[in-house]
Amino acid sequence: MNTFRTRRPLLVNATQCLHPTLILTDSGQRKAYPGDWIIEGENRERYIVDNAFFQRTFAPIPWESSSEGRHYGS
């Protein structure tokens, strides 16, 4: 097995759930639980990740205009 990484930064909009929430994803309707993160991607697709994965994978950044990467979600 080989290891790969993305070629460009992945910028996403993410919201942490405070209460159980149903969302529509590409895989159908899914339930997000308190502490989970709802991530909105490039084509407005949504997916849910648990807090532990989110904390290992994503870091907050102050928003500023940049030509690096693409802003996902909005």
Residue frames as qw, qx, qy, qz and C-alpha x, y, z in Angstrom:
[[0.000, 0.891, 0.454, 0.000, 0.00, 0.00, 0.00],
 [0.406, 0.307, -0.005, 0.861, 1.24, 3.51, -0.83],
 [0.176, -0.670, -0.451, 0.563, 0.65, 6.68, 1.16],
 [0.257, 0.528, 0.381, 0.714, -0.74, 9.79, -0.54],
 [0.097, -0.540, -0.389, 0.740, -1.57, 13.36, 0.40],
 [0.380, 0.835, 0.395, -0.051, -3.63, 16.01, -1.31],
 [0.572, 0.288, 0.172, 0.749, -1.92, 18.35, -3.77],
 [0.022, -0.524, -0.048, -0.850, -3.68, 21.43, -2.54],
 [0.089, -0.001, 0.659, -0.747, -4.99, 22.67, 0.80],
 [0.242, -0.490, -0.787, -0.288, -8.55, 21.64, 1.56],
 [0.104, -0.036, 0.326, -0.939, -10.55, 24.55, 2.93],
 [0.267, -0.441, -0.824, -0.236, -14.03, 23.70, 4.24],
 [0.404, -0.446, 0.126, -0.789, -16.90, 25.27, 6.12],
 [0.482, -0.141, -0.849, 0.165, -17.55, 23.29, 9.28],
 [0.459, -0.508, 0.101, -0.722, -20.10, 23.57, 12.07],
 [0.154, 0.080, -0.925, 0.338, -20.02, 21.60, 15.30],
 [0.499, -0.464, -0.592, -0.431, -23.37, 20.11, 16.31],
 [0.168, -0.319, 0.533, -0.766, -24.80, 21.18, 19.66],
 [0.663, 0.062, 0.528, -0.527, -27.84, 18.87, 19.49],
 [0.512, 0.128, 0.817, 0.234, -28.86, 15.81, 17.42],
 [0.354, 0.608, -0.126, -0.699, -29.47, 16.91, 13.83],
 [0.744, 0.302, 0.578, 0.146, -30.60, 15.13, 10.66],
 [0.115, 0.677, -0.344, -0.640, -28.84, 16.18, 7.46],
 [0.864, 0.465, 0.166, -0.098, -29.10, 15.07, 3.85],
 [0.318, -0.594, 0.614, 0.411, -25.82, 13.69, 2.45],
 [0.442, 0.415, -0.630, -0.484, -24.85, 12.07, -0.85],
 [0.192, 0.057, -0.978, 0.063, -25.41, 8.75, 0.99],
 [0.412, -0.567, -0.662, -0.266, -28.89, 9.68, 2.16],
 [0.390, -0.793, 0.023, -0.467, -30.15, 11.06, 5.46],
 [0.649, 0.045, -0.588, 0.481, -27.69, 10.83, 8.38],
 [0.488, -0.840, -0.218, -0.094, -27.82, 11.84, 12.00],
 [0.384, 0.491, -0.420, 0.660, -25.17, 14.07, 13.55],
 [0.639, -0.592, -0.461, 0.170, -24.75, 13.93, 17.31],
 [0.230, -0.968, 0.100, -0.028, -23.57, 16.62, 19.73],
 [0.537, -0.608, 0.480, 0.333, -19.82, 17.10, 19.23],
 [0.678, 0.285, 0.545, 0.403, -19.85, 15.84, 15.62],
 [0.032, -0.519, 0.219, 0.825, -18.88, 18.22, 12.82],
 [0.629, 0.633, 0.451, -0.018, -20.94, 18.87, 9.68],
 [0.314, -0.414, 0.427, 0.740, -18.60, 19.72, 6.83],
 [0.587, 0.724, 0.260, -0.251, -19.79, 21.37, 3.62],
 [0.639, -0.118, 0.497, 0.575, -17.71, 20.64, 0.53],
 [0.144, -0.210, 0.409, 0.876, -17.05, 22.30, -2.80],
 [0.233, -0.225, -0.663, -0.675, -20.33, 21.32, -4.46],
 [0.502, -0.342, 0.186, -0.772, -22.36, 21.90, -1.30],
 [0.771, -0.134, -0.620, -0.061, -22.19, 18.21, -0.44],
 [0.437, -0.663, 0.365, -0.486, -22.31, 17.58, 3.30],
 [0.771, 0.002, -0.627, 0.114, -20.74, 14.95, 5.43],
 [0.616, -0.738, 0.092, -0.260, -20.34, 14.24, 9.13],
 [0.621, 0.308, -0.604, 0.394, -17.11, 13.55, 11.00],
 [0.668, -0.640, -0.352, 0.147, -16.63, 12.86, 14.68],
 [0.182, -0.973, 0.141, -0.031, -14.78, 15.37, 16.83],
 [0.703, -0.469, 0.429, 0.319, -11.62, 13.24, 17.28],
 [0.668, 0.329, 0.456, 0.487, -11.13, 12.89, 13.50],
 [0.186, 0.929, 0.192, 0.255, -11.92, 16.56, 12.95],
 [0.393, -0.887, 0.216, 0.107, -9.35, 17.69, 15.56],
 [0.713, -0.260, 0.496, 0.421, -6.63, 15.47, 14.00],
 [0.562, 0.398, 0.551, 0.472, -7.38, 16.59, 10.44],
 [0.154, 0.808, 0.293, 0.487, -8.50, 20.23, 10.42],
 [0.413, -0.329, -0.299, 0.795, -7.16, 23.44, 11.96],
 [0.133, 0.907, 0.367, -0.158, -8.92, 26.82, 12.14],
 [0.488, 0.099, 0.183, 0.848, -7.46, 29.60, 10.05],
 [0.099, 0.628, 0.225, -0.738, -8.21, 33.31, 10.10],
 [0.584, 0.622, 0.497, 0.157, -10.04, 34.15, 6.90],
 [0.040, -0.711, 0.248, 0.657, -8.14, 36.23, 4.42],
 [0.740, 0.628, -0.039, -0.236, -8.19, 36.38, 0.65],
 [0.422, -0.501, 0.698, 0.289, -5.67, 34.04, -0.89],
 [0.633, 0.459, -0.441, -0.441, -4.92, 32.49, -4.24],
 [0.070, 0.287, -0.949, 0.108, -3.81, 29.32, -2.46],
 [0.127, 0.231, 0.942, -0.206, -6.30, 26.47, -2.50],
 [0.273, -0.390, -0.509, -0.717, -10.01, 26.90, -2.93],
 [0.311, -0.106, 0.532, -0.780, -12.56, 27.96, -0.39],
 [0.224, -0.210, -0.926, -0.219, -15.01, 25.11, 0.04],
 [0.075, -0.481, -0.796, 0.360, -18.67, 25.56, 0.88],
 [0.120, 0.746, 0.338, -0.561, -19.68, 29.17, 0.37]]
